[in-house]
Amino acid sequence: IKSIPISSQNVDSIHRFFDSNPFSPSGRYVAFSEFQFSTNLGRKDQNAVRVKYFDKERNLLSAVDETLIWGTQVGSHVQWGRSDTDLLYNSNPPLFLKNSSVNGPSNPVGFVFNIFTKQWKYLQCPIYHISEDGLWGISPNIMKIHHTQTGYGID
């Protein structure tokens, strides 16, 4: 087994959860959320996490976005779609769509980032889990799930 570090050395990171694979469908890319602070300190001052992916063939780490929509157990629910093209995660549109009135802080949405064209599209609701065939996504209310499962929605 070949093992390589993909995250910054002194920064915490998480890929999502045990039931989802951080590797893209081809296995070439690895996606994760990276914390820019110690997770032992909790969520002081609404710290953003960085959505990143690593290209194993090119040994290249790429940043996609920063988001306030994350939980300590699952990050921003970063996961791959049907192919290596689409990386999905949750974010708050005002962080990405400057001066946007699409959604406010209490209305996070799922984003689909095309790693080749570097373009985003947003979904009508957040994502929690993508089906194995990449055609369907589901989500409970990630703004409220922390009431029963701390760390799995938005902390």
JOHU-V785258 format. One record per residue. N is the residue number from 1. RES is the residue in one small letter. PHI is phi in whole degrees, -180 to 180 (* if undefined). NEAR is the number of other C-alpha atoms within 12 Angstrom. Layout:
n=(N,N)
res=(RES,RES)
phi=(PHI,PHI)
near=(NEAR,NEAR)
This chain:
n=(1,2,3,4,5,6,7,8,9,10,11,12,13,14,15,16,17,18,19,20,21,22,23,24,25,26,27,28,29,30,31,32,33,34,35,36,37,38,39,40,41,42,43,44,45,46,47,48,49,50,51,52,53,54,55,56,57,58,59,60,61,62,63,64,65,66,67,68,69,70,71,72,73,74,75,76,77,78,79,80,81,82,83,84,85,86,87,88,89,90,91,92,93,94,95,96,97,98,99,100,101,102,103,104,105,106,107,108,109,110,111,112,113,114,115,116,117,118,119,120,121,122,123,124,125,126,127,128,129,130,131,132,133,134,135,136,137,138,139,140,141,142,143,144,145,146,147,148,149,150,151,152,153,154,155)
res=(i,k,s,i,p,i,s,s,q,n,v,d,s,i,h,r,f,f,d,s,n,p,f,s,p,s,g,r,y,v,a,f,s,e,f,q,f,s,t,n,l,g,r,k,d,q,n,a,v,r,v,k,y,f,d,k,e,r,n,l,l,s,a,v,d,e,t,l,i,w,g,t,q,v,g,s,h,v,q,w,g,r,s,d,t,d,l,l,y,n,s,n,p,p,l,f,l,k,n,s,s,v,n,g,p,s,n,p,v,g,f,v,f,n,i,f,t,k,q,w,k,y,l,q,c,p,i,y,h,i,s,e,d,g,l,w,g,i,s,p,n,i,m,k,i,h,h,t,q,t,g,y,g,i,d)
phi=(*,-92,-122,-134,-74,-121,-105,-59,-59,-107,-126,-75,-151,-149,-85,168,-159,-63,-94,-131,-97,-74,-83,-66,-53,-82,89,-75,-112,-128,-114,-164,-105,-118,-87,-96,-159,-76,-68,-70,-87,80,-100,-75,57,53,-67,-86,-107,-103,-89,-137,-143,-119,-95,-67,-69,-98,52,-128,-99,-123,-94,-104,-166,-117,-144,-92,-94,-160,-130,-68,-92,-131,60,-103,59,-66,-160,-89,-86,-69,-140,-69,-70,-105,-110,-109,-166,-101,-153,-108,-48,-60,-69,-101,-96,-56,59,-93,-109,-60,-147,-96,-58,-88,-126,-67,-133,-84,-117,-117,-107,-86,-71,-94,-89,64,-112,-110,-138,-114,-94,-80,-152,-68,-114,-119,-149,-103,-64,-59,-83,74,-95,-131,-131,-130,-160,-75,-74,-71,-81,-116,-62,-65,-65,-113,-139,-60,95,-102,-120,-121,-74)
near=(3,5,6,15,17,29,29,22,12,14,19,24,35,36,38,37,26,13,15,25,26,34,26,31,23,18,18,21,32,38,45,44,47,43,37,29,22,18,25,12,14,20,22,14,9,20,25,32,40,38,43,39,43,33,26,22,13,11,16,18,24,26,26,34,35,32,38,40,46,49,41,36,28,39,43,49,52,50,48,45,35,23,25,28,25,32,46,45,51,51,48,36,34,22,25,30,21,12,11,13,14,21,24,19,21,20,25,36,40,38,39,38,34,23,31,15,13,16,17,25,24,27,26,20,28,36,41,39,34,29,19,18,13,23,14,17,29,20,26,19,22,36,31,20,19,20,14,15,19,19,28,30,35,41,29)
